[in-house]
Amino acid sequence: MIVLLLILIPLLGGLVAFFLKDAGLARGWSLLVTLATLAVSLAAIATKQHDALTFSAPWMGSLGSSFSIGLDGMGSLLCLLTAVSYPIILLATWRSGHRKASNFFGLMLLTQAGLIGVFTATDALLFYFFWELALIPVYFLCSGWGGERRIPVTFKFFIYTFTGSVLMLIGLTYVYFQTPDRSFSMESFYAVAMSNATQSWVFWLLFVAFAVKMPVFPFHTWQPDTYEQSPTATTMVLSGIMVKMGLFGVIRWVLPVVPTAAYQWGDVVMSMAVIGIIYASIIAIQQNDLKRLIAYSSIAHVGLMAATVFAETHTGLQGVMMQMFNHGINIIGLWIVVDIIERRYGTRKLSELGGLAQKAPGLTILLVIIAFANISLPLTNSFIGEFMMFNGIWNSDVTQYHAVFTALAGLGIILSAVYTLNMIQKIFFGPTTVLTEPARDLAGNERLALGILVAIILFFGVYPQPLLNLTDGFVADLLKAARYSNLPMK
């Protein structure tokens, strides 16, 4: 029943928020709902009762689909990320005014319900339903509260994601017709036997749908514009949590369902991901706009995770699990700082900033720690996950190009340090500018939000074992379901 509460609390809370006409009341109600969701998420991780972590009820029996949800290691980790991120996002943007605030917060909470549904669904049709529930509110958030170019940018975002959704539905429906019992259950999908040729085209239907959401090169072109034009709170959800839907989909519905095709096309996908790492990092170095810099940075980091998934190793996949959580924490921290700078100084251009270390030492210290986590410095949360991912790629036994992929992906670390340190230098050091001369330090809500994120960064940087324990059993079961051990060396 706990897992059902994870969905019902933000779902019902979001519906209630639509009827709260006072902006302050809607904001406070939303924060309360997200804190309740966080409490239930922590209870779910702490409980040892398996029955509390699963729920099943009749839904569309004539189609062989049931309302089946459950929490395993990966689902628990991503639900925790969603539950932790939301109250921090609301707290950090507490002073941001939103017209029709009740609608804004209602849509935000519905998005959270959809995200948690995606991460808990154990029925393919239900997974697709929650996938759309998570995306549809985002369309309205971007088009209703975004920047000046929000309409064409949101349309582009819609075209990309709608196309991906259609491809996914076709792929899932085809697999459904191959199941022995005409069922959308995860177990039935994992038991399907298809020829190598069939697996290949089903693989590309599903992978492209998930690659758009991650996004992986060359399906990434919607992302920088969408991040730039979306309201900052929505951008935090998109980059911190929603991109994980793509990685989650590949791990949950591609690797175990079409394992031979995932193996056969693994080198192609890893090549795409590595190209994306280098390409996005080089573009990030050239950026003068903070939002676009962080958007390209996110593409590079997700590219490394995507490459590691197809390295098909236990250590690498555990690193991916950790990094999905840690990347979400770090990128939300960066977006909070961007939001603070844009609201106070009216600019996102690096060339118009400078000298903030003299005026805002608290902001400087907190951002430097988050930035160091972004480049995976030792003692920050990203170091262990990234080390495990490189270890997984290097020790992969399903590709003869493991050394090449490791070396090329490793360039991303160097390039990440270049654009991240350059960003710190231009924002905080040197003389102040006309815009930054009257700067002041963090407000209480901003200090609290960033302080919580920094505490998480340092805690898991020193002691990552809880995350490893949470995902270890899941990864072992996944590799067994995907039958990698039976596949020959390429």
C-alpha positions in Angstrom: 0.0 0.0 0.0 3.0 2.3 0.6 3.8 2.3 -3.1 0.2 3.3 -4.0 0.5 6.3 -1.6 3.5 7.5 -3.4 1.3 8.1 -6.5 -1.9 9.1 -4.8 -0.5 11.8 -2.5 0.9 14.1 -5.4 -2.0 13.1 -7.7 -4.7 14.1 -5.3 -2.7 17.0 -3.9 -2.3 18.4 -7.4 -6.0 18.1 -8.1 -6.7 20.0 -4.9 -4.1 22.7 -5.8 -6.1 23.7 -8.9 -9.0 24.9 -6.6 -6.8 27.0 -4.3 -7.1 30.5 -5.6 -4.7 32.2 -3.2 -1.1 32.0 -4.5 0.5 31.7 -1.1 -1.9 28.9 0.0 -1.3 27.0 -3.3 2.5 27.2 -2.7 2.3 26.2 0.9 -0.1 23.3 0.1 2.2 22.0 -2.6 5.2 22.1 -0.3 3.2 20.2 2.3 2.2 17.6 -0.3 5.8 17.1 -1.5 7.0 16.7 2.1 4.4 14.0 2.7 5.5 12.3 -0.5 9.1 12.4 0.8 8.1 10.9 4.1 6.3 8.0 2.4 9.3 7.5 0.1 11.7 7.2 3.1 9.3 4.8 4.8 9.2 2.7 1.6 13.0 2.4 1.6 13.1 1.6 5.3 10.3 -1.1 5.2 11.3 -4.8 5.0 7.7 -5.9 4.1 7.6 -6.9 0.5 3.8 -6.7 0.4 3.9 -3.0 1.3 6.1 -2.3 -1.8 3.8 -3.9 -4.4 0.2 -3.3 -5.4 -2.0 -4.8 -8.0 -5.6 -4.3 -9.0 -7.8 -5.0 -12.0 -7.5 -2.3 -14.6 -8.0 -3.4 -18.3 -8.5 -7.1 -17.9 -9.8 -7.6 -21.4 -6.4 -6.3 -22.7 -4.4 -8.3 -20.2 -3.3 -5.2 -18.4 -3.5 -4.6 -14.6 -2.8 -1.6 -12.3 0.4 -3.3 -11.1 3.1 -1.2 -9.4 6.1 -2.1 -7.2 9.4 -0.8 -5.9 12.7 -2.5 -6.6 16.2 -1.1 -6.2 16.2 1.2 -9.2 12.6 2.3 -8.7 13.2 3.0 -5.0 16.3 5.1 -5.9 14.5 7.2 -8.6 11.4 7.7 -6.4 13.6 8.9 -3.7 15.3 11.3 -6.1 11.8 12.6 -7.2 10.6 12.9 -3.6 13.8 14.7 -2.4 14.0 17.1 -5.3 10.4 18.4 -5.3 10.4 20.1 -1.9 13.9 21.5 -2.6 12.7 23.0 -5.9 9.7 24.6 -4.3 11.7 25.9 -1.5 14.4 27.4 -3.7 11.8 29.1 -6.0 9.6 30.2 -3.0 9.9 33.9 -3.9 9.3 33.4 -7.6 5.9 34.8 -8.6 3.7 32.7 -10.9 0.5 34.0 -12.5 -2.3 31.5 -11.9 -0.2 29.9 -9.2 -2.8 27.3 -8.4 -2.6 25.9 -12.0 1.2 26.1 -12.0 1.5 24.1 -8.7 -1.3 21.7 -9.7 0.5 20.8 -12.9 3.9 20.4 -11.1 2.3 17.9 -8.6 0.6 16.0 -11.4 4.0 15.7 -13.1 5.4 14.3 -9.9 2.7 11.7 -9.7 3.4 10.7 -13.3 7.1 10.4 -12.7 6.6 8.2 -9.7 4.2 6.1 -11.7 6.8 5.6 -14.4 9.4 4.5 -11.9 7.0 2.0 -10.2 4.9 0.5 -13.0 5.4 -3.2 -13.6 2.8 -3.3 -16.4 3.9 -2.1 -19.8 0.6 -0.4 -20.7 0.5 1.3 -17.2 4.1 2.4 -17.8 3.0 4.1 -21.0 0.0 5.7 -19.3 2.2 7.2 -16.6 4.8 8.2 -19.2 2.2 10.4 -20.8 0.9 11.7 -17.4 4.3 12.9 -16.6 4.8 14.6 -20.0 1.5 16.3 -20.7 1.6 18.7 -17.6 5.1 19.7 -18.7 3.8 20.9 -22.1 1.3 23.2 -20.3 4.0 24.4 -17.9 6.4 25.3 -20.6 3.9 26.9 -22.9 2.0 28.8 -20.1 4.9 30.0 -17.9 7.9 29.9 -20.2 10.0 32.6 -21.9 9.4 34.7 -25.0 10.0 31.9 -27.5 8.1 29.4 -25.4 5.4 28.6 -28.1 7.7 27.4 -30.9 10.1 25.7 -28.4 7.3 23.9 -26.7 5.9 22.8 -30.1 9.4 21.4 -31.0 9.5 19.6 -27.6 6.0 18.2 -28.3 6.9 16.9 -31.7 10.0 15.1 -30.4 8.3 13.5 -27.4 5.1 12.7 -29.2 7.0 10.9 -32.0 8.9 9.0 -29.3 5.7 8.1 -27.5 4.2 6.7 -30.7 7.2 4.6 -31.5 7.2 3.3 -27.9 3.5 2.4 -28.1 4.1 0.5 -31.3 7.0 -1.4 -29.9 5.2 -2.3 -26.6 2.0 -3.4 -28.5 4.0 -5.7 -30.8 5.7 -7.3 -27.9 2.3 -7.7 -26.2 1.1 -9.7 -29.1 4.1 -12.0 -28.8 3.5 -12.8 -25.1 2.2 -16.4 -24.5 -0.7 -15.1 -22.4 -1.5 -11.8 -24.1 -0.4 -9.8 -21.1 1.3 -6.5 -20.6 2.9 -7.7 -17.3 6.6 -7.2 -16.9 7.1 -10.9 -16.3 5.3 -11.8 -19.6 7.4 -9.3 -21.6 10.6 -10.7 -20.1 9.5 -14.2 -21.2 8.9 -13.3 -24.8 11.1 -15.1 -27.4 11.7 -13.3 -30.7 14.0 -13.9 -33.6 17.2 -11.7 -33.9 15.8 -9.8 -36.8 12.5 -9.0 -35.0 14.4 -8.0 -31.8 16.5 -5.5 -33.9 13.5 -3.4 -35.1 11.7 -3.7 -31.8 14.9 -2.5 -30.1 15.1 0.6 -32.3 11.4 1.5 -31.8 11.9 1.4 -28.0 15.4 2.8 -27.9 14.6 5.9 -30.0 11.6 6.7 -27.8 13.8 6.6 -24.7 16.8 8.2 -26.4 14.7 11.3 -27.2 13.9 11.6 -23.5 17.4 11.2 -22.2 18.4 12.7 -24.7 21.2 11.0 -26.6 23.0 12.4 -29.7 21.5 13.0 -32.3 18.1 13.2 -30.6 19.1 16.0 -28.3 18.3 19.2 -30.2 15.0 19.9 -28.4 16.7 20.0 -25.0 18.8 23.3 -24.8 15.9 25.4 -26.2 13.4 23.8 -23.9 15.6 24.2 -20.8 16.3 27.8 -21.7 12.6 28.8 -22.3 10.9 26.8 -19.5 10.2 28.3 -16.1 13.1 27.4 -13.9 11.2 25.1 -11.5 10.1 23.1 -14.6 13.6 23.0 -16.0 14.8 21.6 -12.7 12.2 18.8 -13.0 13.1 18.2 -16.7 16.9 18.0 -16.2 17.0 16.6 -12.7 14.4 13.9 -12.8 12.6 13.5 -16.2 15.7 12.7 -18.3 16.1 9.6 -16.0 12.8 8.3 -17.5 14.8 7.5 -20.7 17.6 5.7 -18.9 15.0 3.9 -16.7 13.1 2.8 -19.8 16.2 1.3 -21.5 17.1 -0.6 -18.4 13.6 -1.8 -17.5 12.0 -2.4 -21.0 14.9 -2.8 -23.5 17.7 -4.8 -22.0 15.6 -7.7 -20.6 13.0 -7.7 -23.4 15.3 -7.6 -26.5 18.7 -8.7 -25.0 20.2 -10.0 -28.3 19.5 -6.8 -30.1 20.8 -4.7 -27.2 24.0 -6.7 -27.5 24.2 -6.5 -31.3 23.6 -2.7 -31.4 25.5 -1.9 -28.3 28.6 -0.6 -30.1 26.4 1.7 -32.2 24.6 3.2 -29.2 27.9 3.5 -27.2 29.4 5.4 -30.2 26.4 7.7 -30.3 26.7 8.4 -26.6 30.4 9.0 -26.7 30.0 11.4 -29.6 27.4 13.2 -27.6 29.7 13.5 -24.6 32.4 15.2 -26.6 30.1 17.3 -28.8 28.0 18.6 -25.9 31.1 19.4 -23.8 32.7 21.4 -26.6 29.5 23.3 -27.2 29.2 24.0 -23.4 32.6 25.5 -23.4 31.5 28.0 -26.1 28.3 29.1 -24.2 27.8 32.6 -22.8 24.3 31.8 -21.5 24.2 29.9 -18.2 21.1 27.9 -19.0 22.4 26.6 -22.3 25.8 25.8 -20.7 24.1 23.6 -18.0 21.8 22.1 -20.6 24.8 20.9 -22.7 26.5 19.8 -19.6 23.6 17.6 -18.8 23.7 16.0 -22.3 27.3 15.1 -21.7 26.7 13.5 -18.3 23.7 11.5 -19.5 25.7 10.3 -22.5 28.2 8.7 -20.2 25.4 6.9 -18.4 23.9 5.7 -21.6 27.2 4.3 -22.8 27.7 2.5 -19.6 24.3 0.8 -19.7 25.3 -0.9 -23.0 28.7 -2.0 -21.5 26.6 -4.6 -19.7 28.6 -5.0 -16.5 27.5 -5.2 -12.9 29.8 -2.5 -11.7 28.9 -0.2 -14.5 25.2 -0.6 -14.1 25.5 0.1 -10.3 27.5 3.2 -11.2 24.6 4.3 -13.6 22.1 3.8 -10.8 24.1 5.9 -8.4 24.8 8.6 -11.0 21.1 8.9 -12.0 20.5 10.0 -8.4 23.6 12.1 -8.0 23.3 13.8 -11.3 19.8 14.9 -10.4 21.0 16.4 -7.1 23.9 18.2 -8.7 22.1 19.6 -11.7 19.2 20.9 -9.6 21.7 22.7 -7.5 23.2 24.4 -10.6 19.7 25.4 -11.8 19.0 27.0 -8.4 22.1 29.2 -8.7 21.1 30.2 -12.2 17.6 31.1 -11.0 19.1 33.2 -8.2 21.4 35.0 -10.6 18.8 35.6 -13.2 16.2 37.0 -10.7 18.6 39.3 -9.0 20.7 40.6 -11.8 18.4 40.2 -14.8 20.9 38.3 -16.9 22.2 34.8 -17.6 25.2 36.0 -19.6 28.6 35.1 -18.2 30.1 38.2 -19.9 27.9 40.4 -17.8 28.8 38.9 -14.4 31.8 38.9 -12.2 33.1 39.6 -8.7 30.2 37.9 -6.8 32.7 36.3 -4.4 33.2 39.7 -2.8 29.5 40.3 -2.4 28.0 36.9 -1.9 30.5 34.6 -0.1 27.7 32.1 0.9 26.5 31.6 -2.6 30.1 31.3 -3.8 31.0 28.5 -1.3 27.9 26.5 -2.0 28.1 26.8 -5.8 31.8 25.8 -5.8 31.0 22.6 -3.9 28.1 21.8 -6.3 30.4 22.6 -9.3 33.1 20.3 -8.0 30.5 17.6 -7.7 29.5 18.3 -11.3 33.1 17.4 -12.4 33.2 14.4 -10.0 35.9 15.6 -7.7 36.8 13.0 -5.0 34.7 13.3 -1.8 31.7 14.5 -3.7 28.7 12.2 -4.6 29.5 11.9 -8.3 33.0 10.5 -7.9 32.2 7.0 -6.9 29.4 6.6 -9.5 31.6 8.0 -12.3 34.5 5.8 -11.3 32.3 2.7 -11.4 30.9 3.7 -14.8 34.4 4.0 -16.3 35.4 0.7 -14.6 32.3 -0.9 -16.2 33.1 0.3 -19.7 36.8 -0.6 -19.4 36.0 -4.2 -18.2 33.1 -4.8 -20.6 33.4 -8.2 -22.3 30.7 -7.5 -24.9 32.7 -5.0 -27.0 36.2 -5.1 -28.4 36.3 -1.3 -28.4 36.1 -0.9 -24.6 39.4 0.8 -24.4 38.5 3.3 -27.1 35.2 4.1 -25.6 36.8 4.6 -22.1 39.4 6.9 -23.5 37.0 9.0 -25.5 34.4 9.2 -22.7 37.3 10.2 -20.4 37.8 13.4 -22.5 34.4 14.4 -21.1 35.9 14.7 -17.6 38.6 17.1 -18.9 36.2 19.2 -20.9 33.7 19.2 -18.0 36.4 20.7 -15.8 37.1 23.4 -18.4 33.6 24.7 -18.8 32.7 24.3 -15.1 35.8 26.1 -13.8 35.4 28.8 -16.5 31.9 29.4 -15.3 33.0 29.8 -11.7 35.7 32.2 -12.7 33.5 34.4 -14.7 30.7 34.5 -12.2 32.6 34.9 -8.9 36.0 36.3 -9.5 37.5 39.4 -11.1 36.0 42.9 -10.7 32.3 43.4 -10.2 30.2 44.7 -13.0 27.4 47.3 -13.1 24.9 44.5 -12.5 26.8 42.7 -9.7 28.1 45.8 -7.8 24.9 46.0 -5.6 24.8 42.2 -5.1 23.7 40.6 -1.8 24.1 37.1 -0.4 21.5 34.3 -0.2 18.1 34.6 1.3 17.1 32.1 3.9 15.1 29.8 1.7 17.9 29.8 -0.9 20.5 29.0 1.7 18.4 26.2 3.1 17.7 24.6 -0.3 21.4 24.8 -1.4 22.6 23.7 2.0 20.5 20.5 1.9 21.8 19.7 -1.6 25.4 20.3 -0.5 24.8 18.0 2.6 23.6 15.2 0.3 26.6 15.7 -2.0 29.1 15.5 0.8 27.3 12.6 2.6 27.2 10.3 -0.4 30.6 11.4 -1.4 32.0 10.1 1.8 29.6 7.2 2.4 27.9 5.9 -0.8 27.2 2.4 0.6 23.4 3.0 1.2 22.9 3.6 -2.6 25.1 0.6 -3.5 23.1 -1.6 -1.1 19.8 -0.4 -2.5 20.7 -1.3 -6.1 23.0 -4.4 -5.8 20.3 -7.0 -5.9 18.4 -5.3 -8.7 21.4 -5.2 -11.0 22.2 -8.9 -10.4 18.6 -9.8 -11.3 18.6 -7.5 -14.3 21.7 -9.1 -15.8 20.3 -12.5 -15.2 17.0 -11.5 -16.9 18.9 -10.0 -19.8 20.9 -13.2 -20.3 24.1 -11.4 -21.1 26.2 -14.4 -19.9 24.9 -16.4 -22.8 26.0 -14.0 -25.5 29.3 -14.6 -27.3 32.0 -12.0 -27.7 31.6 -9.8 -30.8 
